[in-house]
Amino acid sequence: MRTILQIQILLLIFALPFLATGQNSSPLSVKMKTESLPNIILHDEKPGLIQITNNTSESLKINVFYEIKDGEDELTLKEWNEEVRLSDGETFEQQEPLSGKFGMYNLHYEIQIEGKSPVSGHIGYANMVRADQHNDRNTIMMGLQGMKRVKNYEQAVKIAKAMGASVCRESVPWNNVEPEKGDWKFEDFDKKYKILAENGIAIQSMLTYCTRWAAPEKYKNEGNANWGPWAAQMPVNIDDWRNYVRKVGEHYNGQAFYWEIWNEADWGYFKGTADDYIELLKVAYEELKKINPENSVMTSGFASADPHGGNQGDADLQARTLKEAAGYIDYHTSTVRLKPL
């Protein structure tokens, strides 16, 4: 059994490249033009260009004040200003001045427009080296903790690849893929898995949560169709869980090789006992290994590597799992949170 630490760094390291303010209904638009990835200047591509476009049908005289600060928005790295006249529809551009100095930055701007209200805003961007990517199970692999909230999944995957990500943790929740017994819905998951495969990113597929129809009767009417107390329950019939694991495992056979069994079962997303979780894990291991002996079965991504009482039903769930189900685990996964010094 190997241990995987899912490291969560509590810093704003990924959102800044997508931030841009001050653009709505403005006579001017400001953007960072990059070659392939939005607001990310890669060392092996053309330098980034700061672009200011006149969105009006008249000529504009502008005075632009720029300030580039570090990614934490604390240290000013460069300031300058310039006067420009833009004809209608014209775009003025200049090279980003920190090209080759790797890091994350904020470009703040304030533009005085003759005869009009000023325009201001900021753009987060990064100068970075394209990272090496590998899928060697015997070495450290940098990965993604899923991407539920991104607007453009394919674009986000490409950015992650450039940063060196080689594996992505994507769940296939039981309630989403089988909302009614025997009614399988793989379409949304297929799209994501296809994008990951096309970008050479391995899939850590998470089998998790109880579907509503398989939960104990007293929980079925609580919450809503997407989430409720029913999701954290042990399914009434273990064969329903077995069928779910088998169906998803067969559907993604050859695409996903890492299989995580439940999400943070030690924290509150699982209300069953340690005995219940071990049973779920053993059944999943049996089915996934039948489908493909190369499949690697992982414990729940435990919320903490330290003992805690997050799961009030069974505080020693993680310890008992490692002791009593060691023969059904290829990887033990747990979370370590790193805070800024």
C-alpha positions in Angstrom: 0.0 0.0 0.0 1.3 3.5 -0.9 0.3 6.8 0.6 -0.8 9.7 -1.4 -1.0 13.1 0.2 -3.5 15.4 -1.4 -1.8 18.7 -0.7 -4.0 21.8 -0.5 -2.0 25.0 -0.5 -4.0 27.8 1.0 -2.8 30.5 -1.3 -4.4 32.2 -4.4 -2.3 30.5 -7.0 -4.7 29.6 -9.8 -7.5 32.1 -9.9 -5.5 35.2 -10.8 -5.0 34.5 -14.5 -8.7 34.7 -15.0 -9.3 38.0 -13.1 -10.1 41.1 -15.1 -12.1 44.1 -13.9 -13.3 47.4 -15.3 -14.4 46.1 -18.7 -18.2 46.4 -18.7 -19.8 48.9 -21.1 -16.6 50.9 -21.3 -15.4 53.1 -24.1 -12.1 51.2 -23.8 -11.3 47.6 -23.3 -8.0 46.4 -21.8 -6.6 42.9 -22.1 -3.4 40.9 -22.0 -2.9 39.2 -25.3 -1.1 35.9 -25.0 -0.3 33.2 -27.6 -2.2 30.1 -26.5 -3.5 30.3 -22.9 -5.5 33.2 -21.5 -3.4 35.6 -19.4 -0.5 33.2 -19.2 2.8 34.1 -20.9 4.8 30.9 -21.5 8.6 31.2 -21.9 8.6 29.3 -25.2 5.9 31.5 -26.8 5.7 35.1 -27.9 5.9 37.9 -25.3 2.6 39.1 -23.9 1.0 42.3 -25.2 -1.0 44.8 -23.2 -3.8 45.9 -25.5 -6.1 48.9 -25.2 -8.9 49.1 -27.7 -11.2 52.1 -28.5 -14.8 50.7 -28.5 -16.3 54.0 -29.6 -16.9 55.5 -33.1 -14.9 58.6 -32.3 -11.2 59.5 -31.7 -10.1 59.4 -28.1 -7.1 61.1 -26.4 -6.1 59.0 -23.4 -3.5 59.2 -20.7 -2.7 55.7 -19.2 -1.2 55.1 -15.8 0.1 51.5 -15.3 1.2 49.8 -12.1 2.4 46.1 -12.0 2.3 44.5 -8.5 3.1 41.0 -7.3 0.6 38.2 -7.2 -0.3 39.1 -3.6 -1.0 42.7 -4.7 1.5 44.0 -2.1 4.8 45.0 -3.8 4.9 47.5 -6.7 7.3 46.2 -9.3 6.9 48.8 -12.1 5.0 52.0 -12.8 4.8 54.1 -15.9 2.3 56.3 -17.9 1.9 57.3 -21.5 -0.4 59.5 -23.7 -2.0 57.9 -26.7 -4.6 59.0 -29.3 -6.8 56.2 -30.6 -9.0 56.5 -33.7 -12.4 54.7 -33.7 -11.9 50.9 -33.3 -8.1 51.2 -33.1 -6.0 49.0 -30.7 -2.8 50.2 -29.1 -0.5 47.6 -27.8 2.9 47.3 -26.1 4.9 44.4 -24.7 4.4 43.3 -21.2 7.6 44.7 -19.5 8.3 41.8 -17.1 8.6 39.1 -19.8 11.1 36.5 -18.7 10.7 37.3 -15.0 8.6 34.3 -13.9 5.8 34.8 -11.4 2.2 35.9 -10.9 1.4 39.6 -11.3 -1.4 42.1 -11.2 -1.5 44.8 -13.8 -3.5 47.8 -12.5 -4.5 50.6 -14.8 -6.2 54.0 -14.7 -7.0 55.7 -18.0 -7.9 59.3 -18.2 -10.1 60.0 -21.3 -10.4 63.5 -22.6 -14.1 64.6 -22.3 -15.1 61.3 -20.7 -15.1 59.5 -17.3 -11.9 57.6 -16.5 -11.6 53.9 -16.8 -9.8 51.7 -14.3 -9.3 48.0 -13.5 -6.8 45.3 -13.2 -5.7 42.0 -14.9 -4.1 39.1 -13.2 -1.6 37.2 -15.3 1.5 35.0 -15.0 4.9 34.6 -16.6 5.8 30.9 -16.4 7.9 28.1 -17.7 6.0 25.3 -19.4 6.3 22.4 -16.9 7.3 18.9 -17.7 4.5 16.4 -17.4 4.7 12.7 -16.6 2.4 9.8 -15.6 4.9 7.6 -13.9 3.1 5.9 -10.9 6.4 5.4 -9.1 7.2 9.1 -8.8 5.5 12.2 -7.5 2.6 13.3 -9.7 1.1 16.8 -9.4 -2.6 16.8 -9.9 -5.8 18.7 -9.8 -8.6 18.6 -7.2 -11.4 18.5 -9.8 -12.7 21.6 -11.5 -16.4 21.9 -10.9 -16.6 25.7 -11.0 -14.5 26.6 -14.1 -16.4 28.1 -17.0 -14.3 26.6 -19.7 -13.2 23.1 -18.7 -11.0 22.5 -21.7 -9.2 25.8 -21.3 -8.6 25.0 -17.6 -7.2 21.6 -18.4 -4.7 23.1 -20.9 -3.6 25.6 -18.3 -3.2 22.8 -15.7 -1.1 20.8 -18.2 1.2 23.8 -18.8 1.7 24.0 -15.0 2.7 20.3 -15.0 -0.4 18.6 -13.8 -0.5 14.9 -14.8 -3.5 13.6 -13.0 -7.0 15.0 -12.3 -9.4 13.9 -9.5 -12.8 13.8 -11.1 -15.8 12.3 -9.3 -18.6 10.2 -10.9 -21.2 10.6 -8.1 -23.7 7.8 -8.0 -26.7 10.0 -7.8 -25.6 11.9 -11.0 -24.7 8.9 -13.1 -27.7 6.7 -11.9 -30.4 9.1 -10.6 -33.0 6.3 -11.0 -32.2 2.6 -10.8 -31.0 1.4 -14.2 -31.1 4.9 -15.7 -27.4 5.6 -16.6 -26.3 9.1 -17.6 -22.6 9.2 -18.6 -22.7 12.1 -21.2 -21.4 14.9 -19.0 -18.6 12.7 -17.5 -17.6 11.4 -21.0 -17.0 15.0 -22.2 -14.6 15.7 -19.3 -12.8 12.4 -19.6 -12.3 12.9 -23.3 -10.7 16.3 -22.7 -8.4 15.0 -20.0 -7.3 12.1 -22.2 -6.6 14.4 -25.2 -4.3 16.4 -23.0 -2.5 13.4 -21.6 -3.8 13.8 -18.1 -4.5 10.6 -16.1 -7.8 10.3 -14.4 -8.3 9.7 -10.7 -12.0 8.7 -10.7 -13.9 9.0 -7.5 -16.8 6.7 -6.8 -18.8 8.4 -4.1 -22.0 9.2 -2.3 -25.2 7.2 -2.0 -27.7 7.7 -4.7 -31.1 8.9 -3.4 -33.1 5.8 -4.4 -30.6 3.4 -2.7 -30.5 5.2 0.7 -32.5 4.2 3.8 -36.1 5.1 3.5 -36.2 7.7 6.3 -33.6 9.9 4.5 -35.0 9.8 0.9 -37.4 12.8 1.3 -34.8 15.1 3.0 -32.9 17.6 1.0 -33.5 17.8 -2.8 -32.8 15.8 -5.9 -29.2 16.8 -6.0 -28.1 16.6 -2.4 -29.4 15.8 1.0 -28.6 13.6 4.1 -29.3 10.6 1.9 -26.0 11.1 0.0 -23.9 10.4 3.1 -25.7 7.1 4.0 -24.6 3.5 3.6 -26.8 2.1 0.8 -29.5 -0.3 2.0 -28.5 -3.0 -0.6 -24.7 -3.6 -1.1 -25.5 -5.2 -4.5 -26.7 -1.8 -5.7 -23.3 -0.3 -4.8 -21.6 -3.2 -6.4 -23.5 -2.7 -9.6 -22.7 1.0 -9.7 -19.0 0.3 -9.2 -19.1 -2.4 -11.9 -21.0 -0.2 -14.4 -18.8 2.8 -14.1 -15.6 0.7 -14.0 -16.6 -1.0 -17.2 -17.6 2.2 -18.9 -14.2 3.9 -18.2 -12.1 0.8 -18.5 -8.9 1.8 -20.2 -9.4 5.5 -19.5 -9.3 5.6 -15.7 -6.8 3.5 -13.7 -7.0 5.3 -10.3 -10.2 4.7 -8.4 -10.9 6.6 -5.1 -13.6 5.1 -3.0 -15.8 7.9 -1.5 -14.9 11.5 -0.6 -13.7 12.4 2.9 -15.5 9.5 4.5 -13.9 10.5 7.8 -15.3 14.0 7.9 -19.1 13.9 7.5 -19.7 12.9 3.9 -20.2 9.4 5.2 -22.5 8.7 8.1 -22.0 4.9 8.2 -19.7 3.1 10.5 -16.1 2.0 9.9 -17.5 -1.5 9.2 -19.8 -0.1 6.5 -17.0 1.8 4.8 -14.7 -1.2 4.8 -17.5 -3.2 3.2 -17.9 -0.6 0.4 -14.1 -0.5 -0.1 -13.8 -4.3 -0.4 -16.7 -4.6 -2.8 -15.2 -1.8 -5.0 -11.8 -3.5 -4.9 -13.2 -6.8 -6.0 -15.2 -5.4 -8.9 -12.5 -3.0 -10.2 -9.8 -5.7 -10.1 -12.1 -8.1 -12.0 -12.5 -5.5 -14.7 -8.8 -4.7 -15.0 -6.0 -6.0 -12.7 -4.1 -2.8 -13.5 -6.7 -0.6 -11.7 -5.4 1.0 -8.6 -7.9 1.3 -5.7 -7.6 4.1 -3.3 -9.1 4.9 0.1 -11.4 7.8 0.5 -9.6 11.1 0.2 -9.5 11.4 4.0 -9.9 15.0 5.2 -6.9 14.8 7.5 -3.9 12.6 8.2 -4.4 13.3 11.9 -6.9 11.7 14.2 -10.1 13.8 14.6 -13.7 13.5 15.4 -15.1 14.9 12.2 -17.1 11.8 11.6 -19.1 11.6 14.9 -20.3 8.1 14.1 -16.8 6.6 13.9 -13.8 8.8 14.7 -11.3 6.0 14.2 -12.7 5.2 10.7 -9.4 6.0 8.9 -7.2 4.0 11.4 -9.5 0.9 11.2 -9.6 1.1 7.4 -5.8 1.0 7.1 -5.6 -1.8 9.6 -8.5 -4.1 8.6 -8.7 -3.5 4.9 -5.0 -3.2 4.0 -5.4 -6.1 1.4 -8.0 -4.1 -0.5 -6.0 -0.9 -0.9 -3.3 0.1 -3.4 -3.1 3.7 -2.3 -4.0 5.4 0.9 -5.0 9.0 0.3 -5.1 11.8 2.8 -5.0 15.6 2.9 -2.3 17.9 4.2 -3.0 21.6 4.2 -0.1 23.9 3.8 -0.4 27.4 5.1 1.8 30.4 4.3 4.6 30.9 6.8 
